[in-house]
Amino acid sequence: MVLHSEIGGNGWTGTLTTPHRILDLSTVTGIWYRRPRKFRLPAQMSQAEYEFAATEARRGFGGIINSLTGWINHPSAIGRAEYKPYQLHHAVQAGLNVPRTLITNDPKQAKGWCARVGDVVYKPLSAPSWLENGDTYVVFTTPITPDQWGDPAIGRTAHMFQQRLDKEFEVRLTMVDGKAFPAAIHAHSDAARIDWRSDYDALTYSIPTVPQRVLTGARDLLRRLHLRYAALDFIVSPDGRWHFLEVNPNGQYGWIEEHTGQPISDAIADALTRKEN
C-alpha cells in the first residue's frame, strides 16, 4: 500500500494505492471500519525499528483517514461506545429501560446487592475470548448462585452483575442511519435461554414490531454515541416491556439478514455511498 497526501485549502487530498486500485481521497463518501489488521512492515526490521515504524504508520495513515468524512463508524466513537458503563449511562438518558446493574470489585458490596436483587447474572464488561491448548473459550452470560455472591475473587477486578429478567424473547435491533431492522430471537434450549450466543442451532427468528418509544430511544442513544450503525440487544419480558442490554457498534448482521430477509446490506451500501451532511 502506498499513501501520498498533501494538505490544502480543502483539507487532505491525494491517493491511496493498493495492488487492486488507486483511490482518490477526494472521492471518498464512506468508510466501513471493522477489524483492521496490523500494518505489514519489512521483516528485516529490528523490534525497535518495527515499533517506531508501526507507530509512524498509524499516526500518518490513521491521521489522514480520520480527517475524512462518511465513517461507519468513526474509530473514536466505537472506542467510547464499547465501554458498557458508558453506553448504559446514555441508554438511561435516552429513556430506555435498563435492568438493575452493579459494577464493583468489592465482594461484600456485591453480596449485599445480589441479596437485595435476588436472581442475578454475571456479564463480562468486554467480549473476552482466548485460546488455550488449541481450544477457544468464550465467557457468556452466567447465572450466579448465593454461595458465589461474595466470592473473594470478585476483588481481583471489576465485575458487572445484572438482574436476571424473565424473557418472552430477545431482540437484535440493527440500526443503519436511523433505519431499524428488528429480529426477534426465540431460544429453544436451556443454554440459549440464558445466552443465545451459546447455542445458535436452538434459535428461530421472526420480525417483531418495535414500540415507538423504544425506536425513539434507540435513535437517541445512537445519536449520543455518534454511531451510524449498531446492533442493539433487548429482552422483551412477558408483559411486553423492552429492556435494553447493550449496543455493539460493530455487531454482525449477515446472519440476521439471512434468517429474516431484511435488506441490511443494502442500507449499509446506501449509507456508504451517500454524501454525509
Accessible surface in RSA format (square Angstrom, percent):
REM  Atomic radii and reference values for relative SASA: ProtOr
REM  Chains: A
REM  Algorithm: Lee & Richards
REM  Probe-radius: 1.40
REM  Slices: 20
REM RES _ NUM      All-atoms   Total-Side   Main-Chain    Non-polar    All polar
REM                ABS   REL    ABS   REL    ABS   REL    ABS   REL    ABS   REL
RES MET A   1   124.99  64.7  58.16  38.5  66.83 159.1  43.15  36.7  81.83 108.4
RES VAL A   2    96.11  63.2  92.85  84.1   3.26   7.9  95.60  83.1   0.51   1.4
RES LEU A   3    58.77  32.7  30.02  21.5  28.75  72.3  30.02  21.1  28.75  77.4
RES HIS A   4   108.26  59.2 104.81  72.9   3.45   8.8  72.80  75.0  35.46  41.3
RES SER A   5    22.72  19.2   0.11   0.1  22.62  52.1   0.11   0.2  22.62  31.7
RES GLU A   6   110.04  63.2 106.23  80.4   3.81   9.1  37.45  72.4  72.60  59.3
RES ILE A   7   111.97  63.7  89.98  67.0  21.99  53.0  90.53  65.2  21.44  58.2
RES GLY A   8    45.33  55.9   0.00   N/A  45.33  55.9  34.77  95.4  10.55  23.6
RES GLY A   9    91.55 112.9   0.00   N/A  91.55 112.9  44.21 121.3  47.34 106.0
RES ASN A  10   152.57 105.2 114.54 110.7  38.03  91.6  30.33  73.0 122.24 118.2
RES GLY A  11    25.87  31.9   0.00   N/A  25.87  31.9  23.19  63.6   2.68   6.0
RES TRP A  12    89.25  35.8  76.36  37.0  12.89  30.3  59.99  32.0  29.26  47.5
RES THR A  13    61.93  44.0  61.36  62.2   0.57   1.4  39.84  53.5  22.09  33.4
RES GLY A  14    17.84  22.0   0.00   N/A  17.84  22.0  14.78  40.6   3.06   6.9
RES THR A  15    47.42  33.7  47.42  48.1   0.00   0.0  34.10  45.8  13.33  20.1
RES LEU A  16    22.64  12.6  22.39  16.0   0.25   0.6  22.39  15.7   0.25   0.7
RES THR A  17    43.64  31.0  42.80  43.4   0.83   2.0  32.43  43.6  11.21  16.9
RES THR A  18    44.17  31.4  34.75  35.2   9.42  22.4  35.38  47.5   8.79  13.3
RES PRO A  19   127.20  92.7  81.41  74.2  45.79 166.5  94.99  78.4  32.22 200.2
RES HIS A  20   166.80  91.2 131.05  91.1  35.76  91.5  90.96  93.7  75.84  88.2
RES ARG A  21   147.71  62.0 135.83  69.2  11.88  28.3  58.64  80.1  89.07  54.0
RES ILE A  22   121.82  69.3  96.06  71.6  25.76  62.1  96.06  69.2  25.76  69.9
RES LEU A  23    40.96  22.8  40.50  29.0   0.45   1.1  40.96  28.8   0.00   0.0
RES ASP A  24    62.92  44.1  60.02  59.7   2.90   6.9  20.85  49.1  42.07  42.0
RES LEU A  25     5.80   3.2   2.06   1.5   3.74   9.4   2.11   1.5   3.69   9.9
RES SER A  26    71.01  60.0  41.99  56.0  29.01  66.8  37.79  80.5  33.22  46.5
RES THR A  27    83.47  59.4  62.73  63.6  20.74  49.4  61.09  82.1  22.38  33.8
RES VAL A  28    23.46  15.4   9.51   8.6  13.95  33.6  14.45  12.6   9.00  24.4
RES THR A  29    35.93  25.6  30.52  30.9   5.41  12.9  21.29  28.6  14.64  22.1
RES GLY A  30    22.49  27.7   0.00   N/A  22.49  27.7   0.49   1.4  21.99  49.3
RES ILE A  31    32.72  18.6  28.95  21.6   3.77   9.1  32.72  23.6   0.00   0.0
RES TRP A  32    87.82  35.2  61.96  30.0  25.86  60.7  49.02  26.1  38.80  62.9
RES TYR A  33    59.65  27.8  57.56  32.7   2.09   5.4  31.26  23.5  28.39  35.0
RES ARG A  34    67.69  28.4  45.82  23.4  21.86  52.1  20.80  28.4  46.89  28.4
RES ARG A  35   173.41  72.8 150.14  76.5  23.27  55.4  66.56  91.0 106.84  64.8
RES PRO A  36    88.75  64.7  56.27  51.3  32.48 118.1  66.28  54.7  22.47 139.6
RES ARG A  37   203.18  85.3 171.22  87.3  31.96  76.1  74.34 101.6 128.84  78.1
RES LYS A  38   180.72  88.2 158.93  97.5  21.78  51.9 108.73  97.9  71.99  76.7
RES PHE A  39    60.28  30.2  48.73  30.2  11.54  30.0  53.32  32.3   6.95  19.9
RES ARG A  40   211.16  88.7 176.07  89.8  35.09  83.6  80.16 109.6 131.00  79.4
RES LEU A  41    45.59  25.4  21.03  15.0  24.56  61.7  23.53  16.5  22.06  59.4
RES PRO A  42    67.71  49.3  54.01  49.2  13.70  49.8  65.19  53.8   2.52  15.7
RES ALA A  43   106.40  97.8  68.53 105.8  37.88  86.2  79.09 111.4  27.32  72.4
RES GLN A  44   157.61  88.1 122.14  89.3  35.48  84.5  69.80 148.6  87.81  66.6
RES MET A  45    60.21  31.2  40.76  27.0  19.45  46.3  41.89  35.6  18.32  24.3
RES SER A  46    57.01  48.2  44.85  59.9  12.16  28.0  51.35 109.3   5.66   7.9
RES GLN A  47   123.19  68.9 112.50  82.2  10.69  25.5  57.04 121.4  66.15  50.2
RES ALA A  48    75.54  69.5  62.73  96.8  12.81  29.1  68.50  96.5   7.04  18.7
RES GLU A  49    96.36  55.3  91.06  68.9   5.30  12.6  38.05  73.6  58.31  47.6
RES TYR A  50    73.90  34.5  73.90  42.0   0.00   0.0  57.54  43.2  16.36  20.2
RES GLU A  51    96.19  55.2  91.72  69.4   4.47  10.6  34.35  66.4  61.84  50.5
RES PHE A  52   138.20  69.1 131.20  81.3   7.01  18.2 137.49  83.4   0.71   2.0
RES ALA A  53    19.97  18.4  14.43  22.3   5.54  12.6  17.37  24.5   2.60   6.9
RES ALA A  54    25.61  23.5  23.88  36.9   1.73   3.9  24.18  34.0   1.43   3.8
RES THR A  55    57.40  40.8  55.76  56.5   1.64   3.9  32.52  43.7  24.87  37.6
RES GLU A  56    92.20  52.9  85.13  64.4   7.07  16.8  22.26  43.1  69.94  57.1
RES ALA A  57    28.58  26.3  16.51  25.5  12.07  27.5  27.93  39.3   0.65   1.7
RES ARG A  58   130.64  54.9 127.88  65.2   2.76   6.6  56.16  76.8  74.48  45.1
RES ARG A  59   158.77  66.7 144.53  73.7  14.24  33.9  49.22  67.3 109.55  66.4
RES GLY A  60    35.53  43.8   0.00   N/A  35.53  43.8  34.44  94.5   1.10   2.5
RES PHE A  61    43.10  21.6  41.43  25.7   1.67   4.3  41.43  25.1   1.67   4.8
RES GLY A  62    13.27  16.4   0.00   N/A  13.27  16.4  13.27  36.4   0.00   0.0
RES GLY A  63    41.80  51.5   0.00   N/A  41.80  51.5  30.54  83.8  11.26  25.2
RES ILE A  64    17.72  10.1  17.53  13.1   0.18   0.4  17.60  12.7   0.11   0.3
RES ILE A  65    30.70  17.5  30.70  22.9   0.00   0.0  30.70  22.1   0.00   0.0
RES ASN A  66    59.85  41.3  46.68  45.1  13.17  31.7  19.94  48.0  39.91  38.6
RES SER A  67    64.45  54.5  28.51  38.1  35.94  82.8  38.93  82.9  25.52  35.7
RES LEU A  68    28.58  15.9  20.43  14.6   8.15  20.5  23.09  16.2   5.49  14.8
RES THR A  69    90.66  64.5  84.60  85.8   6.06  14.4  63.35  85.1  27.31  41.3
RES GLY A  70     0.63   0.8   0.00   N/A   0.63   0.8   0.10   0.3   0.53   1.2
RES TRP A  71    14.48   5.8   9.20   4.5   5.28  12.4   9.20   4.9   5.28   8.6
RES ILE A  72     2.06   1.2   0.43   0.3   1.62   3.9   0.46   0.3   1.60   4.3
RES ASN A  73     2.28   1.6   0.95   0.9   1.34   3.2   0.83   2.0   1.46   1.4
RES HIS A  74    52.81  28.9  50.83  35.3   1.98   5.1  43.31  44.6   9.50  11.1
RES PRO A  75    31.13  22.7  23.33  21.3   7.79  28.3  23.69  19.6   7.44  46.2
RES SER A  76    58.64  49.6  44.79  59.8  13.85  31.9  43.68  93.0  14.96  21.0
RES ALA A  77     2.10   1.9   1.94   3.0   0.15   0.3   1.94   2.7   0.15   0.4
RES ILE A  78     8.81   5.0   8.81   6.6   0.00   0.0   8.81   6.3   0.00   0.0
RES GLY A  79    33.09  40.8   0.00   N/A  33.09  40.8  30.38  83.4   2.71   6.1
RES ARG A  80    96.66  40.6  94.27  48.1   2.39   5.7  50.67  69.3  45.98  27.9
RES ALA A  81     0.29   0.3   0.18   0.3   0.10   0.2   0.18   0.3   0.10   0.3
RES GLU A  82    96.25  55.3  79.55  60.2  16.71  39.8  28.06  54.3  68.20  55.7
RES TYR A  83   149.62  69.9 146.54  83.4   3.08   8.0 100.77  75.7  48.85  60.2
RES LYS A  84    24.00  11.7  23.45  14.4   0.55   1.3  13.48  12.1  10.53  11.2
RES PRO A  85    62.32  45.4  53.52  48.8   8.80  32.0  56.72  46.8   5.60  34.8
RES TYR A  86    73.47  34.3  67.33  38.3   6.13  16.0  56.05  42.1  17.42  21.5
RES GLN A  87     3.13   1.7   3.13   2.3   0.00   0.0   0.00   0.0   3.13   2.4
RES LEU A  88    14.12   7.9  13.92  10.0   0.21   0.5  14.09   9.9   0.03   0.1
RES HIS A  89    99.88  54.6  91.04  63.3   8.84  22.6  58.31  60.1  41.57  48.4
RES HIS A  90    30.05  16.4  30.05  20.9   0.00   0.0  25.46  26.2   4.58   5.3
RES ALA A  91     0.00   0.0   0.00   0.0   0.00   0.0   0.00   0.0   0.00   0.0
RES VAL A  92    83.60  55.0  73.34  66.4  10.26  24.7  73.49  63.9  10.11  27.4
RES GLN A  93    93.31  52.2  70.21  51.3  23.10  55.0   8.41  17.9  84.89  64.4
RES ALA A  94    12.79  11.8   0.00   0.0  12.79  29.1   1.70   2.4  11.09  29.4
RES GLY A  95    34.56  42.6   0.00   N/A  34.56  42.6  32.87  90.2   1.69   3.8
RES LEU A  96    10.83   6.0   2.48   1.8   8.36  21.0   2.71   1.9   8.13  21.9
RES ASN A  97    28.07  19.4  21.87  21.1   6.20  14.9   7.95  19.1  20.11  19.4
RES VAL A  98    39.29  25.9  10.90   9.9  28.39  68.4  11.04   9.6  28.24  76.6
RES PRO A  99     8.44   6.2   0.88   0.8   7.56  27.5   5.64   4.7   2.80  17.4
RES ARG A 100   119.41  50.1 110.83  56.5   8.58  20.4  52.95  72.4  66.46  40.3
RES THR A 101    44.64  31.7  13.34  13.5  31.30  74.6  13.34  17.9  31.30  47.3
RES LEU A 102    35.61  19.8  33.56  24.0   2.05   5.1  35.61  25.0   0.00   0.0
RES ILE A 103    66.70  38.0  40.67  30.3  26.04  62.8  40.67  29.3  26.04  70.7
RES THR A 104    19.68  14.0  11.09  11.2   8.59  20.5  12.14  16.3   7.54  11.4
RES ASN A 105    83.11  57.3  76.19  73.6   6.92  16.7   4.08   9.8  79.04  76.4
RES ASP A 106    55.65  39.0  52.88  52.6   2.78   6.6  17.92  42.2  37.73  37.6
RES PRO A 107    35.46  25.8  35.40  32.3   0.06   0.2  35.46  29.3   0.00   0.0
RES LYS A 108   171.89  83.9 159.99  98.2  11.90  28.3 108.80  97.9  63.10  67.2
RES GLN A 109   107.60  60.2 103.39  75.6   4.21  10.0  23.63  50.3  83.98  63.7
RES ALA A 110     0.00   0.0   0.00   0.0   0.00   0.0   0.00   0.0   0.00   0.0
RES LYS A 111   116.11  56.6 116.11  71.2   0.00   0.0  58.43  52.6  57.68  61.4
RES GLY A 112    29.00  35.8   0.00   N/A  29.00  35.8  26.82  73.6   2.18   4.9
RES TRP A 113    23.61   9.5  23.61  11.4   0.00   0.0  11.84   6.3  11.77  19.1
RES CYS A 114     0.15   0.1   0.15   0.2   0.00   0.0   0.00   0.0   0.15   0.2
RES ALA A 115    61.48  56.5  37.56  58.0  23.93  54.4  38.30  53.9  23.19  61.4
RES ARG A 116   161.61  67.9 127.86  65.2  33.75  80.4  71.95  98.3  89.66  54.3
RES VAL A 117    21.08  13.9   0.17   0.2  20.91  50.4   0.79   0.7  20.29  55.0
RES GLY A 118    34.34  42.3   0.00   N/A  34.34  42.3  28.83  79.1   5.51  12.3
RES ASP A 119    81.29  56.9  71.79  71.5   9.50  22.5  32.44  76.3  48.85  48.7
RES VAL A 120     0.77   0.5   0.00   0.0   0.77   1.9   0.00   0.0   0.77   2.1
RES VAL A 121     7.58   5.0   7.58   6.9   0.00   0.0   7.58   6.6   0.00   0.0
RES TYR A 122    52.68  24.6  52.68  30.0   0.00   0.0  26.61  20.0  26.07  32.1
RES LYS A 123    24.78  12.1  24.75  15.2   0.03   0.1  17.28  15.5   7.51   8.0
RES PRO A 124    10.34   7.5   9.49   8.7   0.85   3.1  10.34   8.5   0.00   0.0
RES LEU A 125    47.99  26.7  35.85  25.7  12.14  30.5  35.96  25.3  12.03  32.4
RES SER A 126    73.89  62.4  61.12  81.6  12.77  29.4  51.83 110.4  22.06  30.9
RES ALA A 127    92.75  85.3  62.27  96.1  30.49  69.4  68.93  97.1  23.82  63.1
RES PRO A 128    39.94  29.1  30.52  27.8   9.42  34.2  39.71  32.8   0.23   1.4
RES SER A 129    70.50  59.6  43.38  57.9  27.12  62.5   9.55  20.3  60.96  85.4
RES TRP A 130   113.12  45.4 103.48  50.1   9.64  22.6 108.81  58.0   4.31   7.0
RES LEU A 131   134.62  75.0 106.33  76.1  28.29  71.1 106.48  74.8  28.15  75.7
RES GLU A 132    90.93  52.2  85.95  65.0   4.98  11.9  27.27  52.7  63.66  52.0
RES ASN A 133   143.86  99.2  99.28  95.9  44.58 107.3  37.96  91.4 105.90 102.4
RES GLY A 134    72.53  89.4   0.00   N/A  72.53  89.4  36.72 100.8  35.81  80.2
RES ASP A 135    78.53  55.0  75.86  75.5   2.67   6.3  14.57  34.3  63.96  63.8
RES THR A 136    93.47  66.5  63.78  64.7  29.69  70.8  44.03  59.1  49.43  74.7
RES TYR A 137    95.36  44.5  92.55  52.7   2.81   7.3  65.20  49.0  30.16  37.2
RES VAL A 138    71.43  47.0  48.78  44.2  22.65  54.6  48.78  42.4  22.65  61.4
RES VAL A 139    39.84  26.2  34.07  30.8   5.77  13.9  37.92  32.9   1.92   5.2
RES PHE A 140    63.10  31.6  59.25  36.7   3.85  10.0  59.25  35.9   3.85  11.0
RES THR A 141    22.55  16.0  16.90  17.1   5.65  13.5   5.88   7.9  16.68  25.2
RES THR A 142    62.51  44.5  61.88  62.7   0.63   1.5  47.03  63.2  15.49  23.4
RES PRO A 143    43.83  31.9  33.77  30.8  10.06  36.6  33.77  27.9  10.06  62.5
RES ILE A 144    25.68  14.6  14.53  10.8  11.15  26.9  14.62  10.5  11.06  30.0
RES THR A 145    68.97  49.1  67.96  68.9   1.01   2.4  65.13  87.5   3.84   5.8
RES PRO A 146    87.06  63.4  80.13  73.0   6.93  25.2  80.35  66.3   6.71  41.7
RES ASP A 147   124.36  87.1  86.26  85.9  38.10  90.1  52.61 123.8  71.74  71.6
RES GLN A 148    79.29  44.3  75.96  55.5   3.34   7.9  16.20  34.5  63.10  47.9
RES TRP A 149    31.30  12.6  31.04  15.0   0.26   0.6  31.19  16.6   0.11   0.2
RES GLY A 150    25.47  31.4   0.00   N/A  25.47  31.4   9.14  25.1  16.32  36.6
RES ASP A 151    59.87  41.9  55.53  55.3   4.34  10.3  12.18  28.7  47.69  47.6
RES PRO A 152   112.42  81.9 100.12  91.3  12.30  44.7 102.58  84.7   9.84  61.1
RES ALA A 153    34.91  32.1  31.05  47.9   3.85   8.8  31.68  44.6   3.23   8.6
RES ILE A 154     9.27   5.3   9.14   6.8   0.13   0.3   9.14   6.6   0.13   0.4
RES GLY A 155    35.70  44.0   0.00   N/A  35.70  44.0  14.40  39.5  21.30  47.7
RES ARG A 156   203.27  85.3 166.43  84.8  36.84  87.7  63.56  86.9 139.71  84.7
RES THR A 157    81.96  58.3  73.92  74.9   8.03  19.1  51.26  68.8  30.70  46.4
RES ALA A 158    51.23  47.1  37.71  58.2  13.51  30.7  37.71  53.1  13.51  35.8
RES HIS A 159    30.98  16.9  29.97  20.8   1.01   2.6  10.27  10.6  20.71  24.1
RES MET A 160     3.56   1.8   3.46   2.3   0.09   0.2   3.46   2.9   0.09   0.1
RES PHE A 161     5.93   3.0   5.93   3.7   0.00   0.0   5.93   3.6   0.00   0.0
RES GLN A 162     1.58   0.9   1.58   1.2   0.00   0.0   0.07   0.1   1.52   1.1
RES GLN A 163    56.91  31.8  53.30  39.0   3.61   8.6   1.56   3.3  55.35  42.0
RES ARG A 164    95.35  40.0  80.91  41.2  14.43  34.4  13.51  18.5  81.84  49.6
RES LEU A 165    30.50  17.0  21.37  15.3   9.13  23.0  23.55  16.5   6.96  18.7
RES ASP A 166   109.88  77.0  99.90  99.4   9.98  23.6  20.13  47.4  89.74  89.5
RES LYS A 167    66.05  32.2  35.23  21.6  30.82  73.4  30.11  27.1  35.94  38.3
RES GLU A 168   108.17  62.1  84.03  63.6  24.14  57.5  22.06  42.7  86.11  70.3
RES PHE A 169    42.32  21.2  36.57  22.7   5.75  15.0  42.32  25.7   0.00   0.0
RES GLU A 170    13.90   8.0  13.78  10.4   0.12   0.3   4.20   8.1   9.71   7.9
RES VAL A 171     1.44   0.9   0.00   0.0   1.44   3.5   0.22   0.2   1.22   3.3
RES ARG A 172    17.07   7.2  17.06   8.7   0.01   0.0   0.01   0.0  17.06  10.3
RES LEU A 173     0.00   0.0   0.00   0.0   0.00   0.0   0.00   0.0   0.00   0.0
RES THR A 174     0.04   0.0   0.04   0.0   0.00   0.0   0.00   0.0   0.04   0.1
RES MET A 175     0.32   0.2   0.32   0.2   0.00   0.0   0.32   0.3   0.00   0.0
RES VAL A 176     1.66   1.1   1.66   1.5   0.00   0.0   1.66   1.4   0.00   0.0
RES ASP A 177    52.89  37.0  21.78  21.7  31.11  73.6  23.54  55.4  29.34  29.3
RES GLY A 178    27.84  34.3   0.00   N/A  27.84  34.3  20.79  57.0   7.05  15.8
RES LYS A 179   107.60  52.5 103.42  63.5   4.18  10.0  74.17  66.8  33.44  35.6
RES ALA A 180    31.86  29.3   8.92  13.8  22.94  52.2   8.92  12.6  22.94  60.8
RES PHE A 181    18.94   9.5  18.94  11.7   0.00   0.0  18.94  11.5   0.00   0.0
RES PRO A 182    13.39   9.8  13.39  12.2   0.00   0.0  13.39  11.1   0.00   0.0
RES ALA A 183     0.00   0.0   0.00   0.0   0.00   0.0   0.00   0.0   0.00   0.0
RES ALA A 184     1.12   1.0   1.12   1.7   0.00   0.0   1.12   1.6   0.00   0.0
RES ILE A 185     3.14   1.8   0.80   0.6   2.34   5.6   0.80   0.6   2.34   6.3
RES HIS A 186    51.96  28.4  50.30  35.0   1.65   4.2  36.60  37.7  15.36  17.9
RES ALA A 187    26.54  24.4   9.95  15.4  16.59  37.7   9.95  14.0  16.59  44.0
RES HIS A 188   109.17  59.7  82.44  57.3  26.73  68.4  62.88  64.8  46.29  53.9
RES SER A 189    26.43  22.3  21.33  28.5   5.10  11.8  26.43  56.3   0.00   0.0
RES ASP A 190   109.37  76.6 102.16 101.7   7.21  17.0  37.39  88.0  71.97  71.8
RES ALA A 191    49.86  45.8  39.56  61.0  10.31  23.4  46.40  65.3   3.46   9.2
RES ALA A 192     0.02   0.0   0.00   0.0   0.02   0.0   0.00   0.0   0.02   0.1
RES ARG A 193   116.80  49.0 111.39  56.8   5.41  12.9  56.11  76.7  60.69  36.8
RES ILE A 194    52.28  29.8  44.30  33.0   7.98  19.2  46.68  33.6   5.60  15.2
RES ASP A 195    11.06   7.7   7.50   7.5   3.56   8.4   6.88  16.2   4.18   4.2
RES TRP A 196    13.59   5.5  13.54   6.6   0.05   0.1   6.30   3.4   7.28  11.8
RES ARG A 197    87.88  36.9  79.22  40.4   8.66  20.6  32.22  44.0  55.66  33.7
RES SER A 198    44.67  37.7  13.32  17.8  31.35  72.2  15.34  32.7  29.33  41.1
RES ASP A 199    40.61  28.4  35.85  35.7   4.76  11.3  10.15  23.9  30.46  30.4
RES TYR A 200   111.64  52.1  98.69  56.2  12.94  33.7  75.13  56.5  36.51  45.0
RES ASP A 201   148.05 103.7 111.65 111.1  36.40  86.1  36.91  86.9 111.14 110.8
RES ALA A 202    17.01  15.6   8.29  12.8   8.73  19.9  17.01  24.0   0.00   0.0
RES LEU A 203    15.51   8.6   0.00   0.0  15.51  39.0   0.00   0.0  15.51  41.7
RES THR A 204    69.20  49.2  66.74  67.7   2.45   5.8  62.89  84.5   6.31   9.5
RES TYR A 205    40.05  18.7   9.54   5.4  30.50  79.4   6.95   5.2  33.10  40.8
RES SER A 206    50.23  42.4  42.26  56.4   7.97  18.4  42.37  90.2   7.86  11.0
RES ILE A 207    97.16  55.3  67.10  50.0  30.06  72.4  67.10  48.3  30.06  81.6
RES PRO A 208    22.54  16.4   7.68   7.0  14.87  54.0  17.88  14.8   4.66  29.0
RES THR A 209   123.97  88.2 104.63 106.1  19.34  46.1  71.76  96.4  52.21  78.9
RES VAL A 210    23.36  15.4   8.23   7.5  15.13  36.4   8.23   7.2  15.13  41.0
RES PRO A 211    50.43  36.8  40.30  36.7  10.12  36.8  50.40  41.6   0.03   0.2
RES GLN A 212   117.06  65.5 108.32  79.2   8.74  20.8  63.16 134.4  53.90  40.9
RES ARG A 213   137.04  57.5 124.42  63.4  12.62  30.0  75.70 103.5  61.34  37.2
RES VAL A 214     6.45   4.2   6.45   5.8   0.00   0.0   6.45   5.6   0.00   0.0
RES LEU A 215    25.81  14.4  25.81  18.5   0.00   0.0  25.81  18.1   0.00   0.0
RES THR A 216    75.79  53.9  73.09  74.1   2.70   6.4  64.27  86.3  11.52  17.4
RES GLY A 217     2.51   3.1   0.00   N/A   2.51   3.1   2.18   6.0   0.33   0.7
RES ALA A 218     0.00   0.0   0.00   0.0   0.00   0.0   0.00   0.0   0.00   0.0
RES ARG A 219   104.06  43.7  95.84  48.9   8.21  19.6  40.45  55.3  63.61  38.6
RES ASP A 220    32.82  23.0  28.37  28.2   4.45  10.5  16.73  39.4  16.09  16.0
RES LEU A 221     0.00   0.0   0.00   0.0   0.00   0.0   0.00   0.0   0.00   0.0
RES LEU A 222     9.02   5.0   8.90   6.4   0.11   0.3   8.90   6.3   0.11   0.3
RES ARG A 223   154.87  65.0 141.64  72.2  13.24  31.5  77.98 106.6  76.89  46.6
RES ARG A 224    70.51  29.6  57.99  29.6  12.52  29.8  11.86  16.2  58.65  35.5
RES LEU A 225     2.78   1.5   0.26   0.2   2.52   6.3   1.54   1.1   1.24   3.3
RES HIS A 226   123.08  67.3 104.25  72.5  18.82  48.2  68.94  71.1  54.14  63.0
RES LEU A 227    11.06   6.2   0.00   0.0  11.06  27.8   0.31   0.2  10.75  28.9
RES ARG A 228    40.69  17.1  36.86  18.8   3.83   9.1  31.44  43.0   9.26   5.6
RES TYR A 229     2.17   1.0   2.17   1.2   0.00   0.0   2.13   1.6   0.04   0.0
RES ALA A 230     0.00   0.0   0.00   0.0   0.00   0.0   0.00   0.0   0.00   0.0
RES ALA A 231     0.13   0.1   0.00   0.0   0.13   0.3   0.00   0.0   0.13   0.3
RES LEU A 232     0.00   0.0   0.00   0.0   0.00   0.0   0.00   0.0   0.00   0.0
RES ASP A 233    15.12  10.6  15.12  15.0   0.00   0.0   3.73   8.8  11.38  11.4
RES PHE A 234     1.07   0.5   0.92   0.6   0.15   0.4   0.92   0.6   0.15   0.4
RES ILE A 235     9.72   5.5   9.72   7.2   0.00   0.0   9.72   7.0   0.00   0.0
RES VAL A 236     6.41   4.2   6.41   5.8   0.00   0.0   6.41   5.6   0.00   0.0
RES SER A 237    12.13  10.2  11.24  15.0   0.89   2.0  10.71  22.8   1.42   2.0
RES PRO A 238    88.44  64.5  57.62  52.5  30.82 112.0  58.16  48.0  30.28 188.2
RES ASP A 239   107.91  75.6  67.38  67.1  40.53  95.8  49.96 117.6  57.96  57.8
RES GLY A 240    43.16  53.2   0.00   N/A  43.16  53.2  28.65  78.6  14.51  32.5
RES ARG A 241   122.59  51.5 116.58  59.4   6.01  14.3  41.23  56.3  81.36  49.3
RES TRP A 242    15.95   6.4  10.23   4.9   5.72  13.4   2.36   1.3  13.59  22.0
RES HIS A 243    19.84  10.8  19.84  13.8   0.00   0.0  12.39  12.8   7.44   8.7
RES PHE A 244     0.17   0.1   0.00   0.0   0.17   0.4   0.00   0.0   0.17   0.5
RES LEU A 245    21.58  12.0  15.58  11.1   6.00  15.1  15.58  10.9   6.00  16.1
RES GLU A 246    46.71  26.8  46.71  35.3   0.00   0.0   4.90   9.5  41.81  34.1
RES VAL A 247     2.90   1.9   0.00   0.0   2.90   7.0   0.00   0.0   2.90   7.9
RES ASN A 248    58.10  40.1  56.00  54.1   2.10   5.1   8.57  20.6  49.52  47.9
RES PRO A 249     2.89   2.1   2.65   2.4   0.24   0.9   2.65   2.2   0.24   1.5
RES ASN A 250    28.95  20.0  24.93  24.1   4.01   9.7  11.69  28.1  17.26  16.7
RES GLY A 251     3.99   4.9   0.00   N/A   3.99   4.9   1.45   4.0   2.54   5.7
RES GLN A 252    96.75  54.1  90.31  66.0   6.45  15.3  21.70  46.2  75.05  56.9
RES TYR A 253    51.18  23.9  50.43  28.7   0.75   2.0  19.85  14.9  31.34  38.6
RES GLY A 254    40.14  49.5   0.00   N/A  40.14  49.5  31.26  85.8   8.88  19.9
RES TRP A 255    45.43  18.2  40.22  19.5   5.21  12.2  36.54  19.5   8.89  14.4
RES ILE A 256     0.00   0.0   0.00   0.0   0.00   0.0   0.00   0.0   0.00   0.0
RES GLU A 257    41.89  24.1  39.55  29.9   2.35   5.6  17.28  33.4  24.61  20.1
RES GLU A 258   138.69  79.6 104.18  78.8  34.51  82.2  44.94  86.9  93.75  76.5
RES HIS A 259    98.67  53.9  67.78  47.1  30.89  79.0  38.31  39.5  60.36  70.2
RES THR A 260    24.04  17.1   0.68   0.7  23.36  55.7   8.10  10.9  15.94  24.1
RES GLY A 261    62.95  77.6   0.00   N/A  62.95  77.6  33.68  92.4  29.27  65.6
RES GLN A 262    18.38  10.3  16.45  12.0   1.93   4.6  10.77  22.9   7.61   5.8
RES PRO A 263    73.55  53.6  66.78  60.9   6.76  24.6  73.07  60.3   0.48   3.0
RES ILE A 264     0.00   0.0   0.00   0.0   0.00   0.0   0.00   0.0   0.00   0.0
RES SER A 265    43.37  36.7  39.17  52.3   4.20   9.7  30.50  64.9  12.87  18.0
RES ASP A 266    91.22  63.9  89.35  88.9   1.86   4.4  22.27  52.4  68.94  68.8
RES ALA A 267     7.34   6.7   2.72   4.2   4.62  10.5   4.56   6.4   2.78   7.4
RES ILE A 268     9.41   5.4   9.41   7.0   0.00   0.0   9.41   6.8   0.00   0.0
RES ALA A 269    51.03  46.9  46.65  72.0   4.38  10.0  50.77  71.5   0.26   0.7
RES ASP A 270    70.55  49.4  67.89  67.6   2.66   6.3  11.26  26.5  59.29  59.1
RES ALA A 271     0.28   0.3   0.28   0.4   0.00   0.0   0.28   0.4   0.00   0.0
RES LEU A 272    38.68  21.5  36.66  26.2   2.03   5.1  36.66  25.7   2.03   5.5
RES THR A 273   102.03  72.6  80.70  81.8  21.33  50.8  66.53  89.4  35.50  53.7
RES ARG A 274   107.07  45.0 101.39  51.7   5.68  13.5  64.05  87.5  43.01  26.1
RES LYS A 275   139.65  68.1 128.79  79.0  10.86  25.9  97.83  88.1  41.82  44.5
RES GLU A 276    83.83  48.1  51.97  39.3  31.86  75.9  22.30  43.1  61.53  50.2
RES ASN A 277   191.05 131.7 124.76 120.6  66.29 159.6  68.00 163.6 123.05 118.9
END  Absolute sums over single chains surface
CHAIN  1 A    15902.0      12519.2       3382.8       8765.8       7136.2
END  Absolute sums over all chains
TOTAL         15902.0      12519.2       3382.8       8765.8       7136.2
